[in-house]
Amino acid sequence: MQETRQQILDHLRVTPEATVRELGEVLDLTATGVRQHLTLLEQGGFVTSREVRGKVGRPALVYSLTTAGEESYSLNYDLLAGVLLEEVRSSYGTTGFQRVIRGVAERMAAPHLQRFEGTTPEQRMEEACALLREQNVVADWEADGDAFLLHERTCPYPVVARQNSAMCVIDIAYTRALTGMDARLVECRVRGDGGCTYRLQPSAVSA
C-alpha cells in the first residue's frame, strides 16, 4: 500500500469518518491530492463515502473504511485460533477436544443446512462446492465409483492449519455436517499435497 493511502486508512481506522478537508489537514495535502488518493482507495474497495448535508452549501462527502479496509489490517485471528485450540486440547484432553471440534463444526454448518435438505448426493456435492466458493475457497468435485471426491484447491485456514492440524479435523467434521456423508481426508496441503481432497461416501444418505 502506498504510504499516503496507508495513512488515510490509518486515520479512518482511528477516526471512523472524515471529510476531504479533515484528511487534508491531517496529511498536509491539498483537497485535490486527497481526492486522488481516496478515488484509488474507493476503486480498490477499501473506503466508501456518503453525503452529509450541512446547514448551508452543497452536501459534503464523508469517508469511512469498508469491511475490506478493516480486514486489510492484521487482526491476529490466526494467533487467537491457534492458542484457543491448544488451550482446549490441554484443558479437556483428547476425548473432550474431539467433542469440542465436532461441536464447532456443527455450529459452523448449522446456518447452511437448509439448502441441503431434499437433495440427492450429487446435488449435495454441488451445493457444498457452491458454499465453499462463497467462503472464498476454490472447490470442485468429481465422482469416484460409488463415492465422491471433494477438492479444496485453496485452504480456508492456511496459517492456522500449518500450525495446528486440528483445523484439518474441524474441516473434515464440517464437511460431514454439511453433506451428511462420511468424509475422509485423502490428500492434504499441510502434508505437502497440492490441495485438500476429501472422499465422501453417501451410502448412509437417503436422497
URDAVEN-V206488 format. One record per residue. N is the residue number from 1. RES is the residue in three letters. SS is DSSP state (@ for helix, = for strand, . for the rest). PSI is psi as a letter, one per 30 degrees, with the letter a starting at -180 (* if undefined). D_LAST is the distance of its C-alpha to the last C-alpha in Angstrom with 1 decimal. Layout:
BEGIN
N|RES|SS|PSI|D_LAST + N|RES|SS|PSI|D_LAST
END
This chain:
BEGIN
1|MET|.|k|50.2 + 2|GLN|.|k|53.8 + 3|GLU|@|e|56.1 + 4|THR|@|e|56.9 + 5|ARG|@|e|53.3 + 6|GLN|@|e|52.4 + 7|GLN|@|e|55.3 + 8|ILE|@|e|53.8 + 9|LEU|@|e|50.4 + 10|ASP|@|e|52.3 + 11|HIS|@|e|54.3 + 12|LEU|@|f|51.3 + 13|ARG|@|e|49.5 + 14|VAL|@|e|52.6 + 15|THR|.|j|53.5 + 16|PRO|.|f|50.2 + 17|GLU|.|k|51.9 + 18|ALA|=|k|54.9 + 19|THR|=|l|56.8 + 20|VAL|@|e|58.2 + 21|ARG|@|e|61.6 + 22|GLU|@|e|60.5 + 23|LEU|@|e|58.9 + 24|GLY|@|e|62.0 + 25|GLU|@|e|64.2 + 26|VAL|@|e|62.1 + 27|LEU|@|f|61.9 + 28|ASP|.|h|65.3 + 29|LEU|.|l|63.9 + 30|THR|.|l|64.7 + 31|ALA|@|e|62.3 + 32|THR|@|e|61.7 + 33|GLY|@|e|60.8 + 34|VAL|@|e|58.4 + 35|ARG|@|e|56.7 + 36|GLN|@|e|56.3 + 37|HIS|@|e|54.5 + 38|LEU|@|e|52.4 + 39|THR|@|e|51.4 + 40|LEU|@|e|50.1 + 41|LEU|@|e|48.3 + 42|GLU|@|e|46.6 + 43|GLN|@|e|45.6 + 44|GLY|.|f|44.1 + 45|GLY|.|g|42.1 + 46|PHE|.|f|44.1 + 47|VAL|=|l|46.0 + 48|THR|=|l|45.8 + 49|SER|=|l|48.5 + 50|ARG|=|l|49.2 + 51|GLU|=|k|52.3 + 52|VAL|=|k|54.5 + 53|ARG|.|k|57.4 + 54|GLY|.|a|60.7 + 55|LYS|.|e|63.7 + 56|VAL|.|l|65.2 + 57|GLY|.|a|64.3 + 58|ARG|.|l|61.0 + 59|PRO|.|k|57.8 + 60|ALA|=|k|57.3 + 61|LEU|=|k|54.2 + 62|VAL|=|k|52.9 + 63|TYR|=|k|50.7 + 64|SER|=|l|48.2 + 65|LEU|=|k|45.6 + 66|THR|.|l|42.0 + 67|THR|@|e|39.1 + 68|ALA|@|e|39.5 + 69|GLY|@|e|43.2 + 70|GLU|@|e|42.6 + 71|GLU|@|f|40.1 + 72|SER|.|f|42.7 + 73|TYR|.|k|44.5 + 74|SER|.|j|43.5 + 75|LEU|.|g|42.1 + 76|ASN|.|g|41.9 + 77|TYR|@|e|38.2 + 78|ASP|@|e|37.8 + 79|LEU|@|e|40.8 + 80|LEU|@|e|39.6 + 81|ALA|@|e|36.1 + 82|GLY|@|e|37.7 + 83|VAL|@|e|40.2 + 84|LEU|@|e|37.7 + 85|LEU|@|e|35.6 + 86|GLU|@|e|38.7 + 87|GLU|@|e|39.9 + 88|VAL|@|e|36.8 + 89|ARG|@|e|36.9 + 90|SER|@|f|40.6 + 91|SER|@|e|40.4 + 92|TYR|@|f|37.4 + 93|GLY|@|l|37.3 + 94|THR|@|e|34.5 + 95|THR|@|e|32.5 + 96|GLY|@|e|33.0 + 97|PHE|@|e|32.3 + 98|GLN|@|e|28.8 + 99|ARG|@|e|28.1 + 100|VAL|@|e|29.3 + 101|ILE|@|e|27.2 + 102|ARG|@|e|24.0 + 103|GLY|@|e|25.2 + 104|VAL|@|e|26.0 + 105|ALA|@|e|22.7 + 106|GLU|@|e|20.9 + 107|ARG|@|e|23.4 + 108|MET|@|e|23.0 + 109|ALA|@|e|19.2 + 110|ALA|@|e|19.4 + 111|PRO|.|f|20.7 + 112|HIS|.|f|17.8 + 113|LEU|@|f|14.7 + 114|GLN|@|e|14.6 + 115|ARG|@|f|13.9 + 116|PHE|@|f|10.5 + 117|GLU|.|k|9.4 + 118|GLY|.|g|6.8 + 119|THR|.|l|6.0 + 120|THR|.|l|4.5 + 121|PRO|@|e|6.4 + 122|GLU|@|e|9.3 + 123|GLN|@|e|9.4 + 124|ARG|@|e|9.5 + 125|MET|@|e|12.3 + 126|GLU|@|e|14.1 + 127|GLU|@|e|14.0 + 128|ALA|@|e|15.3 + 129|CYS|@|e|18.0 + 130|ALA|@|e|19.0 + 131|LEU|@|e|19.5 + 132|LEU|@|e|21.5 + 133|ARG|@|e|23.6 + 134|GLU|@|f|24.3 + 135|GLN|.|g|25.6 + 136|ASN|.|g|27.9 + 137|VAL|.|k|26.1 + 138|VAL|.|j|26.0 + 139|ALA|=|k|22.5 + 140|ASP|=|l|20.6 + 141|TRP|=|l|18.0 + 142|GLU|=|l|17.8 + 143|ALA|=|k|16.0 + 144|ASP|=|i|17.8 + 145|GLY|.|b|17.1 + 146|ASP|.|g|13.9 + 147|ALA|=|a|13.9 + 148|PHE|=|l|14.7 + 149|LEU|=|k|18.0 + 150|LEU|=|j|18.4 + 151|HIS|=|j|22.1 + 152|GLU|=|j|24.0 + 153|ARG|.|f|27.2 + 154|THR|.|l|29.0 + 155|CYS|.|k|29.1 + 156|PRO|.|f|28.4 + 157|TYR|.|i|31.1 + 158|PRO|@|e|33.5 + 159|VAL|@|e|36.6 + 160|VAL|@|e|35.2 + 161|ALA|@|e|33.1 + 162|ARG|@|f|36.3 + 163|GLN|@|f|38.1 + 164|ASN|.|j|35.5 + 165|SER|.|f|32.6 + 166|ALA|@|f|31.0 + 167|MET|@|e|29.6 + 168|CYS|@|e|27.5 + 169|VAL|@|e|26.2 + 170|ILE|@|e|25.3 + 171|ASP|@|e|23.5 + 172|ILE|@|e|21.4 + 173|ALA|@|e|20.6 + 174|TYR|@|e|19.8 + 175|THR|@|e|17.3 + 176|ARG|@|e|15.6 + 177|ALA|@|e|15.8 + 178|LEU|@|e|14.4 + 179|THR|@|f|11.3 + 180|GLY|.|g|10.7 + 181|MET|.|l|11.4 + 182|ASP|=|k|14.7 + 183|ALA|=|k|17.1 + 184|ARG|=|k|20.5 + 185|LEU|=|j|23.3 + 186|VAL|=|f|24.7 + 187|GLU|=|k|27.1 + 188|CYS|.|k|28.9 + 189|ARG|@|e|31.4 + 190|VAL|@|e|33.4 + 191|ARG|@|g|34.0 + 192|GLY|.|g|35.3 + 193|ASP|.|l|32.3 + 194|GLY|.|f|31.9 + 195|GLY|.|a|28.8 + 196|CYS|=|k|26.0 + 197|THR|=|k|23.1 + 198|TYR|=|k|20.1 + 199|ARG|=|j|18.2 + 200|LEU|=|k|14.6 + 201|GLN|=|j|13.0 + 202|PRO|.|g|9.2 + 203|SER|.|e|9.9 + 204|ALA|.|g|9.7 + 205|VAL|.|k|6.3 + 206|SER|.|k|3.8 + 207|ALA|.|*|0.0
END
